[in-house]
Amino acid sequence: MKKQTKMLAGLFENPDTVLKTAAQAREQGLKPIDVYGPYPIHGMDEALGLKKSWIPYPVLVMGLLGMALTYLFMAWTSAVDWPLNVGGKPLVSWPALVPITFAGLVLFAGFTNLISLLIACKLPRTRVNIIDPRVTHDVFALVFNDNQADTSAKIREFLKRNGAYEIKEVDQ
């Protein structure tokens, strides 16, 4: 059975305040795990110290593979498997193959993106605790891991000092 993780969430009303608080937390050696809010905050990735995602790389590779496979399949079909000479055009007329080649690129890249996101986000989850229902409306939550008792008081005091109007303890 998976061990329960305790988290502390500081609730903020202003996105600028939560952005500054996340940056200050990292400077002071506290490690926020995530920020939840009704919309993305520009600069939050840098404030939390998140590294760039690995997802674009497999999407690019599979998109190019889909494009190549689609083009090769159509070229083989029109030149080798079922050659038809239509109006004296070459058997592999690349302008006619461009739209379907693009569709193959989009299809392969789209499915790879979906699968990569499911893997990166560890979905589907069987149990998700909601930090606060207002987070989807007008509240921002800055979340910290709270497994050590000695850092709990430090995190609580830090959040209060930086403008959190409420601090919640959440089990994840």
N, C-alpha and C positions, 0 to 999 in steps of 0.2 A: 504494500500500500504506500502511496506517495505521502511524504511528510508534509504537514501543513506549514505554510510559510506565513509569518506575520509581517504585515506591512503597515506603515504609517502614511497617511495621505493628508497633506495640507491643502485646504480648499481656498481658492483665491477668486476674486471677482474680476480682476483686471489681467489681460494677457501680458502686458508689459511687466507687471509685478512678478508674475510667475516665471517669465523669461529671465529677469534679473536675479531672482531667487535661485533658479537652477544653475546659473553661471556662478553665483557666489558659493553655492553648496559645493561645487566641484573645486573651487579655489580653496575652500576650507577643509577639503579631504572627505567630505560627505559624498556618497555616491547615490544620486537619485536614479531610480530604474526607469521611470517613465513619466510622461505628462499626458493627462487625459483632458479633453476639452471638446467644445462643440465645433471647432474648426481648427485647422493647422495654424501654428504660430511660426512665422518666418524667423529663422535663426535658432530654433529650438534644438535641431540636430547638433549644431556646434556647441550650444550651451550644455547639452547632456553628454557631449563627447562621443556621439555615435559615429561609427565608421561607415564608409560608403557601403551600399548594398551589393551583394554578389549576384543579384537576380539579373541585371542586364546582360551579363556575359553568356549564360546558357541561352537566354532569349535570342541574342544576336547569332550565336552559333547555329541554333536550331532553325532560326528564320532563314539564314543563308543556306542551310542544308535543305530546307523545304523548297526554297527557290531553285536550287540546283536539281533536286530530284524531279520537281514538276517540269522544269525545262527539258531535262534529259528524257523523261518519259514521253513528253509530247514530240520531241525530235525523233526519238526512236520509233514511235507509232507512225508518224507521218513520212519517215524516210525508209524504214526497214520493214516494219510489220505490215503496214497497209499503205504503200506509196501510191498517191494519186497525183497526177500532173494536172493541175487546174490552171488553165490560161497561160501555160508556159512559165509559170512561177517556179522558183526552186522548191525542191521537196521540203526543205526546212526553211520556211520563211519566218525569220525571227520576229518581225513586227506583229504577226498574227499570234505569236505565243506569249507576248508580254503581259496581257491582262491576266491570263490564267497563271503565269509564273508569279505575278504579284499576289494573286489569291493564295497560292501555295505558301509564299513567304508569310503572309498574314495568318494563315491557318496554323502553320507549325509554330510560329512565334507566339500566337495567342494561347495555344494549349500549353506550351512550355512556360509561359508567364503564369498561367493559372496553377500549374503543378508546382512551380517554384515558390509562389506565394503561399500555397498550402503548406509546403515543407518549411519555409522560413518562419511562418507564423504558428507552426505546430498545431495546425487545425486538422480536423475538427476537435474541439475541446468538449469534454463531456460535462464539465462543471465550470461555470464562470461566476465569480462573485462581482456584483455591481458595487463600485466604490460609493457612488452617490447618484441617484437618478437625475439630479440637476446638471450633471456633467454634460449631458446631451443637449442642454438648453442654454445655460448662461454662467456656468461655473467651470473653473479650471482646477484640476487636481494634480499636485506634484507628489509622486509616490516614492517612498524609500523602503528598503528592506529593513526589518526590525527584528532580527533574530538574536542580537546581543542586547542584554539589559543595560549595559553601560552606555551604549550609543542612543538608546531610546530617549532619555532625558535631554541629551544634547540635540537630537533632531527636533524634538518638541519645542525646545527653547529657540532654536534657530528658525523654525517655521513661524512661531509667534512673533519673533523680533522682525521678521521680514514681511509681515502683513497677512498671514493666513488667518482668516476669521473663524475657521473651525479645523480641528485636527481629528481625523477618524482613524481607528484601528481596524484593519481589514484582514481577514484570513483568506489566503489564496490557495 
